[in-house]
Amino acid sequence: MRQRAAAADLEGSLAQWNPTLAAMPVGRKAAGFALRARLEWPIMDGSNNAQLKILLGVTGGVAAYKAPELVRRLTESGAAVRVVMTAAAQRFVGATTFQAVSGEPVRSDLWDDQAEAAMGHIELARWADVILVAPATANFMASLAAGLANDLLTTVCLASQAPVLVAPAMNQAMWSHPATQANRRVLEGRGVRLIGPAEGDQACGEIGPGRMVEPDDIVAELLRAPPRLVSQLLKGLTVTITAGPTREPIDPVRYITNRSSGRMGYALANAAREAGAKVILVSGPTALATPAGVRRIDVETAQEMFTAVHRHIGSTDIFIGCAAVADYRPEAPAGEKLKRSESSMSLSLVRSADTLVSVAELDDGPFTVGFAAETEHLERHARQKLQAKKLDMIAANEVGRGKGFDAQNNALLVLWPEGRAELARAPKPLLAQRLIDLIAQRYDAWATDDNAEHSA
Ligand code: C5P
């Protein structure tokens, strides 16, 4: 039932995007849709009636004078552009200029009743396929990183699920300042893409990094690597993901844990949400922010993770076990802090419950994806694990010597009963998108087989 609802949704969105693709069998359709959303701008090459909707945010830097040129380049390539200016941007360029080049009313005030009556800020946030901020000042980057909503542009950014691209423009010292660099990292970690800045002469007379990338080059960058649109690949489906380490208490102040940062699981939760799924993230202790639109359930121990997952498994279509669960836990955690008295002590450990196996064993359970962290013979060990745990898919990575755990980048070897795919080394958010695309394809084939079995 669930699968049929999802297929119908995919059908509807595909018919809008591409009638040829809509006529294909379901499995190929899912693959084609993923490819289309990521590799082409159907809209920007003028080959499709649908128009890519770009919301261009202009903030108050000298480079704002180049933004009308950027609007022209974007509209020439087939996009519909609406401009939102900050108050400071209006000191550099007038709204009338942008109105003339975009052919659309320009918005700048959150409190403009008339404009809100025509298209409210939430509608504007929903309207955008992509938000591009160029030029982006240090102040804007800081506001975006902090999640402020104190003017129209920051409010729209916060209210939108569209991918955000930012072309910074500022004095070189401001760009290099640790505060700006920290904001840059926060934004990148959240999937915001930075275009530039370029290096060279600056309006202030200094030389260094901080110039806005030229409008032509911004458009070329968009075409070279189109931002991923919020897709509908997993629309109507519920994805439950475990992430992070677990903590197994020894006594009230000590515990056994591991080096997992939770980044991969959180990136997967974000990517699944971007693909239209309802996402439940069962997370061990991490320092990460909850991805927007994701329901997070915090747990500490392997047993708590097991219980939380099984509470939601009945409504789960896809389960991804990404957590680094402690395999063993102290048999009898002490009720009081253990005293240091003996010269040595031993701890009796027992196996903790394997959530992944318990989900894979369920009759009528979800499509189940596991992870395997291996230090050697990656493919052999992962294939054995796929079979032994009766998984539908396994994503294996090499760990140790700076690889895998607690790292920003990773590479994955993905195996399923009839096939394999190698996902090249990439930042975890990007890798997560690719894995979610692959899971969506395999899920589609699995659900079709499953339906066929049930109707046979
Ligand atoms: O067998 P191994 O521990 O390498 O398997 C790793 C996979 O199993 C991961 O997907 C992990 O999330 C899952 N797992 C689990 N519960 C455990 C141990 C591992 O869900 N107790």
Residues whose N, C-alpha, C, O or C-beta is under 5 A from the ligand:
A	BS01	C5P	G321 C322 A323 A324 V325 A326 S352 A353 D354 T355 L356 G370 F371 A372 A373
